[in-house]
Amino acid sequence: MPEDFDRGRSLEELEGLHRPTPPADTTPMVRNVYELRRRPAAALEPHEPARLTGQDVGLPWLLPLAVEILRDTAPQQAEGGWFDDDLLYAVVTRKPEAWATAPEPAHELKETVAVLTDVSRYVRQEIDAFPSALPGDDA
């Protein structure tokens, strides 16, 4: 996935996969994921890529976008604590296979999380495990 993808396009457009409207008895989470897949990537708020990433949706496009969001907000959040663990947790807990096609964002994420000192214990454990989970990475 090129990191310079057209952010004006939705994940459905980028993936070339159009899914029909989910059935009425679908869970709110599934309905929300379907709706978010139809919105332009540039229109997603930081908590929305967290939801999609946590569901392993659109990872080739969302991992670089999420790392960019985290990189841009880490310096301010490192000063006062990590305000939103959702995106960070979603990103660092993806399976190694998800990062195999995104080595540059993976490296950038390792650098970004290095500046974070005040994160919750459960997120810190995932951050510490992240480098060793990367394919071909010895931490």
Disulfide bonds with the S-S distance in Angstrom:
none
